[in-house]
Amino acid sequence: MNLHIVRALVGKDLAMYARNRLFMYLTLAGLALFIAVYFVMPNVVEDTYKIGVYGETVPPAFTQTPPEGGLQLARVGTDAALRQGVLDGDYIAGVALPPDVMEKFAAGQPADVTLYFAPDVPPEARQAVELAVRELAYQQTGQTLAVNLTGEVLGVDTLSQPVAPRNRMRPMLAVLILMMEMLALANLLAEEAERGTARALMVTPVTATDLFAAKGITGTGLAFVQAVFFIAIAGGLGHEAGLILLALVLGAVLVTAVAFIVASVSRDFMSVLGWGMLAFIIATIPSFGVLFPGAVTGWVKVIPTYYLVDAVHRAANFNAGWGDLWADLVILAACCAAAAWLGIFALRRRLS
């Protein structure tokens, strides 16, 4: 084996690899993404669950954390504070004790206890909390049937209510349609930038503002029309049609801005496909939380399409209204504005 020849071949292969910008960029971006995901994930084992307890009189068993761990009890001053704490994620569940709980326990009668859960708490966790509360009541009274439990889900229960699988797929399919238009627009912009068509246009009386406005209107219009056509055919406009249409408009603006960003870093169709598929995959992740409830956790809210998926899903399948979804629309609009600014800035630099 000739080491000089081997070294020359290795150097040649590395040089060719470095000249392939598609794989070079994807390798670096993938490495950075995986490192970021690793450090974003929790670095400790979450083996303690916090449960809020409210009652005018709280039995001793409901105030002392069991010595074996795994369960932490926190007394809350009011029922309203307990509800809000559950909704904010401070407690995995809330336990509301009746005023006569001690009298019922002393008389050997079961006490009526209400359990509060957030909408995204899976059924398995709810059952575990019920078992824990029954065990606490048993420790207090020595009776196995010391409580009558009533579960109450705060907000819209998107886990327990039955929804047809194809209706759960509506938000995902709408996002896929929008993202397909993103790929088409990004490819068009990249080709015009690479061939010099965009620069040639700006030599004429056409300004950069005119060019970006035209591309934005074209991309947003095409994406919106296709998404609305699909949602209408799929029967998703039966309730709060105006809200769903606004969400789709914002979604169309968002994917158009993403197309500008993808085009600014792409040189040909393959690079558009590479960067576009990366954005494509990330944008569809929130949809899996609708298809498979409990499959994703709260980190998915950092992806802007989460708010599009959530708005369409809850409005179409659970009759949620403007009062329920205004926050989704505001955050989605803010993400659109930020993405549009970034996309125009990046593409302008590419064309300058």
C-alpha positions as CSV (number, residue, x, y, z in Angstrom):
1,M,0.0,0.0,0.0
2,N,1.4,3.4,-1.1
3,L,0.7,5.8,1.7
4,H,1.4,8.8,-0.6
5,I,-1.2,7.7,-3.1
6,V,-3.7,7.0,-0.3
7,R,-3.1,10.4,1.2
8,A,-3.6,12.0,-2.2
9,L,-6.8,10.2,-2.8
10,V,-8.1,11.1,0.6
11,G,-7.3,14.7,0.1
12,K,-9.0,14.7,-3.3
13,D,-12.2,13.1,-1.8
14,L,-12.2,15.7,1.0
15,A,-11.8,18.5,-1.5
16,M,-14.7,17.2,-3.6
17,Y,-16.8,16.8,-0.5
18,A,-16.1,20.4,0.5
19,R,-17.0,21.7,-2.9
20,N,-20.5,20.1,-2.7
21,R,-22.2,22.9,-0.8
22,L,-25.5,21.0,-0.4
23,F,-24.0,18.2,1.6
24,M,-21.5,20.5,3.4
25,Y,-24.3,22.8,4.5
26,L,-26.6,20.0,5.5
27,T,-23.9,18.3,7.5
28,L,-23.0,21.4,9.4
29,A,-26.7,22.4,9.9
30,G,-27.6,18.8,11.0
31,L,-24.7,18.7,13.4
32,A,-25.6,22.1,14.9
33,L,-29.3,21.0,15.1
34,F,-28.5,17.8,16.9
35,I,-26.2,19.5,19.4
36,A,-28.9,22.1,20.1
37,V,-31.5,19.5,20.6
38,Y,-29.3,17.6,23.0
39,F,-28.7,20.7,25.2
40,V,-32.3,21.8,25.1
41,M,-33.5,18.4,26.5
42,P,-33.7,18.2,30.3
43,N,-30.5,17.1,32.0
44,V,-32.2,15.7,35.1
45,V,-34.6,12.8,35.7
46,E,-38.1,14.1,36.4
47,D,-39.2,11.6,39.0
48,T,-41.2,13.9,41.3
49,Y,-44.7,15.0,40.4
50,K,-46.2,18.1,42.1
51,I,-49.9,18.0,43.1
52,G,-51.7,21.0,44.4
53,V,-54.1,20.6,47.3
54,Y,-56.9,23.0,48.3
55,G,-59.4,22.7,51.1
56,E,-60.7,24.6,54.1
57,T,-59.5,21.8,56.2
58,V,-56.8,19.6,54.8
59,P,-56.2,16.1,56.5
60,P,-52.6,15.5,57.7
61,A,-52.0,12.8,55.1
62,F,-52.6,15.4,52.3
63,T,-50.0,17.8,53.6
64,Q,-47.0,15.5,54.2
65,T,-44.9,14.3,51.2
66,P,-44.6,10.5,51.3
67,P,-41.1,9.4,52.4
68,E,-40.6,7.1,49.3
69,G,-40.7,10.2,47.0
70,G,-42.1,10.5,43.6
71,L,-45.0,12.7,44.8
72,Q,-44.8,16.2,46.2
73,L,-47.9,17.8,47.7
74,A,-48.3,21.6,47.8
75,R,-51.1,23.3,49.6
76,V,-52.9,26.1,47.7
77,G,-54.8,29.0,49.2
78,T,-57.8,29.2,47.0
79,D,-59.7,27.0,44.5
80,A,-59.1,29.6,41.7
81,A,-55.4,29.6,42.4
82,L,-55.4,25.8,42.2
83,R,-57.2,25.8,38.9
84,Q,-54.8,28.4,37.5
85,G,-51.7,26.5,38.8
86,V,-52.9,23.4,37.0
87,L,-53.4,25.3,33.7
88,D,-50.0,27.0,34.0
89,G,-48.3,23.6,34.5
90,D,-47.2,24.3,38.1
91,Y,-49.0,21.1,39.2
92,I,-49.6,17.9,37.3
93,A,-53.0,17.8,38.9
94,G,-55.1,19.6,41.6
95,V,-57.0,18.1,44.5
96,A,-60.0,20.0,45.7
97,L,-61.2,18.7,49.1
98,P,-64.8,19.4,50.3
99,P,-65.3,21.5,53.5
100,D,-66.6,18.5,55.4
101,V,-63.8,16.2,54.5
102,M,-62.7,15.5,58.1
103,E,-66.3,14.9,59.3
104,K,-66.8,12.4,56.5
105,F,-63.6,10.6,57.3
106,A,-64.4,10.5,61.0
107,A,-67.9,9.1,60.3
108,G,-66.5,6.5,58.0
109,Q,-68.3,8.0,54.9
110,P,-66.6,8.6,51.6
111,A,-65.7,12.3,50.9
112,D,-66.4,13.8,47.5
113,V,-63.0,14.9,46.1
114,T,-62.6,16.8,42.8
115,L,-59.4,16.3,40.7
116,Y,-58.3,19.0,38.2
117,F,-56.3,18.1,35.2
118,A,-54.8,20.2,32.3
119,P,-56.1,19.3,28.8
120,D,-52.7,17.8,27.8
121,V,-52.3,15.4,30.7
122,P,-52.5,11.8,29.3
123,P,-55.0,9.3,30.7
124,E,-52.2,7.2,32.2
125,A,-51.1,10.2,34.3
126,R,-54.7,10.9,35.4
127,Q,-55.1,7.3,36.6
128,A,-51.8,7.5,38.5
129,V,-53.0,10.6,40.3
130,E,-56.3,9.0,41.2
131,L,-54.5,6.0,42.7
132,A,-52.2,8.3,44.6
133,V,-55.2,10.3,46.1
134,R,-56.9,7.0,47.1
135,E,-53.7,5.9,48.8
136,L,-53.5,9.2,50.7
137,A,-57.1,8.8,51.8
138,Y,-56.4,5.2,52.9
139,Q,-53.4,6.4,55.0
140,Q,-55.7,8.9,56.7
141,T,-58.7,6.7,57.4
142,G,-57.5,3.1,57.0
143,Q,-60.5,2.5,54.6
144,T,-60.1,1.5,51.0
145,L,-63.2,3.4,49.7
146,A,-62.7,6.7,51.7
147,V,-63.2,9.0,48.7
148,N,-65.5,9.5,45.7
149,L,-63.3,11.0,42.9
150,T,-64.6,13.3,40.2
151,G,-62.2,14.3,37.5
152,E,-62.5,17.7,35.8
153,V,-60.4,18.7,32.7
154,L,-59.8,22.4,32.7
155,G,-60.2,23.8,29.2
156,V,-60.8,21.8,26.1
157,D,-60.0,18.1,26.6
158,T,-58.3,17.3,23.3
159,L,-57.1,13.9,24.5
160,S,-60.3,12.2,25.7
161,Q,-62.9,13.5,23.2
162,P,-63.2,11.2,20.2
163,V,-62.2,12.7,16.9
164,A,-62.1,10.8,13.6
165,P,-58.6,10.0,12.4
166,R,-59.1,11.8,9.1
167,N,-60.3,14.9,11.0
168,R,-57.1,14.8,13.1
169,M,-55.1,14.7,9.9
170,R,-56.7,17.9,8.6
171,P,-54.1,20.3,10.2
172,M,-51.2,18.1,9.0
173,L,-52.4,18.0,5.5
174,A,-53.0,21.7,5.4
175,V,-49.5,22.3,6.6
176,L,-48.1,19.9,4.0
177,I,-50.0,21.7,1.2
178,L,-48.6,25.1,2.4
179,M,-45.1,23.7,2.6
180,M,-45.3,22.2,-0.9
181,E,-46.0,25.7,-2.2
182,M,-43.0,26.9,-0.2
183,L,-40.7,24.5,-2.1
184,A,-42.1,25.7,-5.4
185,L,-41.6,29.4,-4.6
186,A,-38.2,28.9,-3.2
187,N,-37.1,27.0,-6.3
188,L,-38.4,29.9,-8.5
189,L,-36.6,32.5,-6.5
190,A,-33.3,30.6,-6.4
191,E,-33.4,30.1,-10.2
192,E,-34.1,33.8,-10.8
193,A,-31.3,34.8,-8.4
194,E,-28.8,32.3,-9.9
195,R,-29.5,33.2,-13.5
196,G,-29.5,37.0,-12.8
197,T,-33.1,37.5,-13.8
198,A,-33.9,39.2,-10.5
199,R,-31.0,41.6,-10.8
200,A,-31.9,42.4,-14.4
201,L,-35.4,43.3,-13.4
202,M,-34.0,45.7,-10.8
203,V,-32.1,47.5,-13.5
204,T,-35.4,48.5,-15.0
205,P,-37.8,50.8,-13.1
206,V,-38.8,47.7,-11.0
207,T,-37.6,48.3,-7.5
208,A,-36.6,45.7,-4.9
209,T,-39.8,46.5,-3.0
210,D,-41.9,45.8,-6.1
211,L,-40.1,42.5,-6.7
212,F,-40.5,41.2,-3.2
213,A,-44.1,42.4,-3.0
214,A,-45.0,40.6,-6.2
215,K,-43.3,37.3,-5.1
216,G,-44.9,37.6,-1.7
217,I,-48.3,38.1,-3.1
218,T,-47.9,35.2,-5.6
219,G,-46.6,32.8,-3.0
220,T,-49.1,33.7,-0.3
221,G,-52.0,33.7,-2.7
222,L,-51.2,30.3,-4.2
223,A,-50.5,28.7,-0.9
224,F,-53.7,30.2,0.7
225,V,-56.0,29.2,-2.2
226,Q,-54.8,25.6,-2.2
227,A,-55.1,25.2,1.6
228,V,-58.6,26.7,1.7
229,F,-59.7,24.5,-1.2
230,F,-58.5,21.4,0.8
231,I,-60.0,22.6,4.1
232,A,-63.3,23.4,2.4
233,I,-63.5,20.0,0.7
234,A,-62.5,18.3,4.0
235,G,-65.4,20.0,5.8
236,G,-63.2,22.1,8.1
237,L,-65.1,25.4,7.6
238,G,-68.3,24.4,9.3
239,H,-67.5,26.3,12.5
240,E,-65.6,29.6,12.9
241,A,-64.8,29.8,9.2
242,G,-63.4,33.3,9.6
243,L,-61.0,32.3,12.3
244,I,-59.7,29.3,10.2
245,L,-59.3,31.4,7.1
246,L,-57.3,34.0,9.1
247,A,-55.1,31.2,10.4
248,L,-54.5,29.9,6.9
249,V,-53.7,33.4,5.6
250,L,-51.0,33.7,8.3
251,G,-49.8,30.2,7.6
252,A,-49.5,31.1,3.9
253,V,-47.5,34.3,4.8
254,L,-45.2,32.2,7.0
255,V,-44.3,29.6,4.4
256,T,-43.8,32.4,1.8
257,A,-41.3,34.0,4.2
258,V,-39.6,30.6,4.7
259,A,-39.4,30.3,0.9
260,F,-37.5,33.6,0.8
261,I,-35.1,32.3,3.5
262,V,-34.5,29.0,1.7
263,A,-33.9,30.8,-1.6
264,S,-31.4,33.0,-0.1
265,V,-29.1,30.1,0.8
266,S,-29.8,27.9,-2.2
267,R,-28.0,27.8,-5.6
268,D,-29.9,25.1,-7.5
269,F,-32.8,22.7,-7.3
270,M,-30.9,20.2,-5.2
271,S,-30.0,22.8,-2.6
272,V,-33.5,24.1,-2.5
273,L,-34.7,20.5,-2.0
274,G,-32.2,19.9,0.8
275,W,-32.9,23.1,2.8
276,G,-36.6,23.0,2.0
277,M,-37.0,19.4,3.2
278,L,-35.3,20.4,6.5
279,A,-37.9,23.2,6.9
280,F,-40.6,20.8,5.7
281,I,-39.8,18.3,8.4
282,I,-39.6,20.8,11.2
283,A,-42.9,22.5,10.2
284,T,-44.8,19.2,10.3
285,I,-43.6,18.1,13.8
286,P,-46.5,19.9,15.7
287,S,-49.0,17.9,13.6
288,F,-47.9,14.7,15.3
289,G,-49.1,16.1,18.6
290,V,-52.6,16.1,17.1
291,L,-52.4,12.7,15.4
292,F,-50.9,11.1,18.4
293,P,-51.9,13.0,21.6
294,G,-49.2,13.0,24.2
295,A,-46.5,12.1,21.6
296,V,-44.8,15.5,21.8
297,T,-44.2,17.8,24.8
298,G,-44.2,21.5,25.4
299,W,-41.0,22.2,23.5
300,V,-42.9,21.9,20.2
301,K,-44.4,25.3,20.9
302,V,-41.1,26.9,19.7
303,I,-42.1,25.9,16.2
304,P,-44.3,28.6,14.6
305,T,-46.5,26.1,12.8
306,Y,-47.7,24.7,16.2
307,Y,-50.0,27.7,16.5
308,L,-51.4,27.2,13.0
309,V,-52.0,23.5,13.7
310,D,-53.5,24.2,17.1
311,A,-55.9,26.9,15.8
312,V,-57.2,24.8,12.9
313,H,-57.5,21.6,15.0
314,R,-59.3,23.2,17.9
315,A,-61.6,25.4,15.8
316,A,-62.6,22.7,13.3
317,N,-62.8,19.7,15.8
318,F,-63.7,21.2,19.1
319,N,-65.7,24.4,18.1
320,A,-63.1,26.7,19.8
321,G,-63.8,30.4,19.1
322,W,-61.9,33.7,19.0
323,G,-61.7,33.9,22.7
324,D,-60.0,30.6,22.9
325,L,-57.6,31.0,20.1
326,W,-56.7,34.7,20.0
327,A,-53.3,34.0,21.6
328,D,-52.4,31.4,18.8
329,L,-53.3,34.0,16.1
330,V,-51.2,36.8,17.8
331,I,-48.2,34.6,18.2
332,L,-48.5,33.3,14.6
333,A,-48.8,36.8,13.3
334,A,-45.6,37.8,15.2
335,C,-43.8,34.8,13.8
336,C,-44.9,35.8,10.3
337,A,-43.6,39.3,10.8
338,A,-40.2,38.1,12.1
339,A,-39.9,35.5,9.3
340,A,-40.9,38.0,6.6
341,W,-38.3,40.5,7.8
342,L,-35.6,37.8,7.9
343,G,-36.5,36.4,4.5
344,I,-36.5,39.8,2.7
345,F,-33.3,40.8,4.4
346,A,-31.5,37.6,3.5
347,L,-32.8,37.5,-0.1
348,R,-31.9,41.2,-0.6
349,R,-28.3,40.4,0.4
350,R,-28.3,37.5,-2.0
351,L,-29.3,39.8,-4.9
352,S,-27.1,42.7,-4.0
